[in-house]
């Protein structure tokens, strides 16, 4: 093994064959992106993180992340991106739930990244999409080979972003769809049960799908290192639960009776599908740290009493 000029060891990854040190661009260095950036730094990579907000971008520097203040949906954004990047992680998020915000974050921003990517010595472009592209309501199984079935304007834009990324010529792009993320600093599902927003009642058998942030980060790194161009992957845990299982487990952990309601949230049935990710875990040699929501939430939610 040799060293580069900074003294960081360089070598070869036995599975991917890439050099250990990469310049990784994390577009959307927020809750997930910052964790991805930190994991890349920990293994010796150089990281540039993009934030729209200048104050938040400056905070990245304290973590050792090179920051770039940039709105990727703005005019000429691609011209401001570094050209020596070897891996892009596109994990930007929308500023609101409006179609305009979704189009800016997932379509316009990815278009800018892809234009710049054609001028970079890339080994990987990883787009962290969403399992929200699946709108099935029949409780069916959905895996990496299942075609998107978007329901609603937001999901349509997510599907459009997928097509844009996977159809980009000359870019080694791969798609990593993530199920509902949770982890340190994001355990809102607990408060939903505590407040009764998530409760027993109509729709108890609906599937819920989760992915702990640590497992999402591991999946991103695996997609960089071992993913294939055009690959479609799922970052999701191994044991999706029914809604009543989630409510009952969290309520027991809180030491409260499971809340109940007479109408489904929003007054109508939503998506109901079980997201599978076994193919991803096999292909990328992934081992989950949190096989289900129970293991993941146990560390964040002490037993009541």
N, C-alpha and C positions, 0 to 999 in steps of 0.2 A: 504494500500500500504506500502511496506517495502523499505529499502534502502540497496544497496550493500556496500562493504567496502569503496568504493570511495565516498559514499554519494549520488550517483545518484539514484533517485527513481526507484524502480522496481515494476512492477505490471503485469496486464494481458491485452492484446489487446482484446477488446470485440468481434471483428469480427474474428481474427485469432487464439485467445487463446494462442499466444506465449508470452514469457516474453518480456517486453518492451526493455530491454537492450540486444543487440546482439553484437557479434564480427563479423563484416562484412568485407569480403575481396573483394576489388574492383580491379579486374584485368584489367589493361589498364586505369590508372587514368589520362586520358587526359581531353579534353574539356567536354565531357559528364560525364566521370567517376568521375572527380573532383566535378562536381555538384551533382552527386549521393552521393559521400562521404560526402560533406558538409551537404546535407539533412539528412543523417544518423546521423552525429554528432549532428545536431540541435535537433534531437529527443532523444538524449542520448545514441546512440549506440557507441561502440568502432569500429574504422575503421583502417584497414591496406590497403594501396594503393600500387599497383605495377606499377613501371615505368622501362623502359629499360635504360633510360638516368639518370646518377647519379645526375647531377645538377638539373634536373627537379624533381627527387625523393626527393632531399633535400628540395626543395621548399614546398613540401607537409607538412613537419614538421611544417612550420610556420602557417599552417592552423589547426593544431591539429591532422593531419592524420599521423599515423605510416607508415613510408615509407619502401619499400623493393625494392632494385635495382635487377631486374631479367629479363632475357629474357626467357619467358615461352616456347619458341620453342627450347631452348638450351638443351643439354644433362643433365639429372638429375635434371631438374628444379623442379619437384614435390617434391623432397627431401628437398628443401629449404623453402617450404611453411609451415606456422604455422598450427598446428594440432587442435587448440582450436576454429576454425572458425565455426560459426553457420549459416552463409549465405554467398554465393559467388555470386558476380555480375561479369559476364564475358563480359566485354565491350571493349576488346582490339581492336585495329584497325590496318590495314595493313600499312606498311611503304611506300608502293608504289602500283601502279596498276598492277604489274606483277603477273602472276600465282604463282610464288615462294613466293612472299610476302603474297599473300592471303592464301596460304597453311600454311605458318608459323604462321600467326596471328589467323586464324580461325579454322584450323584443328589441327596442332601440338600443339598450345597453349591450346586449349580446351581439347585435349587428356591428357596433363599434369595435367590440373586442375581437370579433372574427376578422374584420377588415385589417386590424393591426396584426393579428396572429399570422397572417400570410407573410409578414415580413420579419417574423421571429424564428429563431432556430428551435422550434417547439418539439418536445417529445410527447406532450400531452396537453389537451384542453378538456377540462372536466367541468361540465355544467351541472350544478346541483338543482335539478328540477323537483317536481312535486308529484306525489301519487294522487294529487287532486285532479289529474287529467282523467282519472277513472271515475265515472259517475254512475256506475252500476248500482242498482237498488235491490237486487234480487239475492244478495248474500253470496254471490258466486266468487270463486277463487280467481285472482288476478296475478299473473306472473310477468316476467320480463318480456315474454313473447306476445302478451295480450295487447292488441291495438288500443290506443287511447280512445276513450268514450266520454269526451268532455260534456258536462252539463252546466250551462251558464256561461256568461261572458268572461269571467275570470279564468275558468278552466279552458275555454277556447283560446285565450291568449297564452296560457301555459303550453298548450299543445302546439300553437304556432311557434313559440320559442323553441320547442323540441325539434320541430321540423327544420327550423333555421339552423340550429347547431348541427344536427346530424347530416344535413344536406350541404354543409360548407365544404367546398372543394379545396384541397390542399391543406386542410387543417386536421390534425390527428385528434378529432373530437370524440368524446364519449359522454354519455348521459347517465347521471346517477340520481334517480328519483328517490326522494326521502319521504318517509311517513311522518306522522305528527311528532315533531321534535320536543324533547323535554330534557331537563338536566339542571345542573347548578344555575340558579338565577332564573329558571323558567320552569316552574311547577304549578302553573295556573290551573291544571286539572284538579289539583287538591282543593283549591279555593272554590272551584265550580261545584264540587261535591259538598264542601262545607256550607256554601250559600244555598244549595238546593238547585242551582242552575243545571247541574248534571244529576239526574235522579232516576229512581226506578219508575217504571210506568210503561206506556206504549213504546214499543221499539226496544225492549230489553234485550232482544236477541241480536240486535245489530252488531256487526263487527266493528271493533275499534283497532286502529293500527298505530304503533308507536315506534320511535327510534330514539335511543338515548344519544345525547350529543357526542359522548365519547366514541360510541360505535359509528356515528356519522363521520366523525373525523377520521377514524381508522379506515372507513370505506373510501373516503376521498383520497387518502394517501395510497391505498391499495389500487385505486383506479388510476392514479398518476403512474405508479410503478409497474402495475401488472395488467392494467386495462388494455383493451384493443381498440383501435380506431373504429368508430361506428358501433361500439359496444353499448348496450343498454343494461343498466344495473339497478337494483333496488336496495336502498339502505333502510332496512326494516327489521324488527326483531323476529324471533323464531316462533313465538307463540301469541299470535293476535287473540285478544280476549273478546268475549261478548260484553256489551255495555253493562249489564247487570253485574258481571264479575268485577269490573272496575269500580263501580259505585259501592258494592258491598265490601270490597277489600279496603278501599280508602276510608270508608266510614268506620270500619272496624279499627283501622289504624288510628283514626282520630278519636275513637271512643264515643261515637255518636250513632244514633239509629240511622239506617240508610234513608236519605230523603226520598220522597215520592211526589209524583206529579201526574196529572190526568191527561195532559197533552204533550206530544213530542215537541222538542225545542223548535221554536219558529212556527209552530202550528202545523208543520207538514213533515213528511218523512224525507230524510236526506239520503246521502250515499250509504250503501250497505254492501261492502265487498271485503274479502279477506286478502290482504296484500301478502304475497309470497316472495321470498328472497333467497331460496335455497340455491338456485342456479348461480346467483351472484356470489354467495359465500363459498361455493365450490370453485368457481372460476378464478376468483380473486384470492383464494386461500385465506378467507376471513374467519376469525374466531370472535364471536360476540362476547363482550364483557358483561352485557346485560341481556340475557336471553328473553326476558319478558319485562313488562312494566313493573312487576312486583320487585324484582331484584333492583331495578333502576330507581324506583321510588323509595325503597327501604332505606337507602342511604340519605335520602332527603327528608324523610318523614318519620321521626322517632315514634315509637309505640306510645299511645296515650296511657296515662296513669302512672 
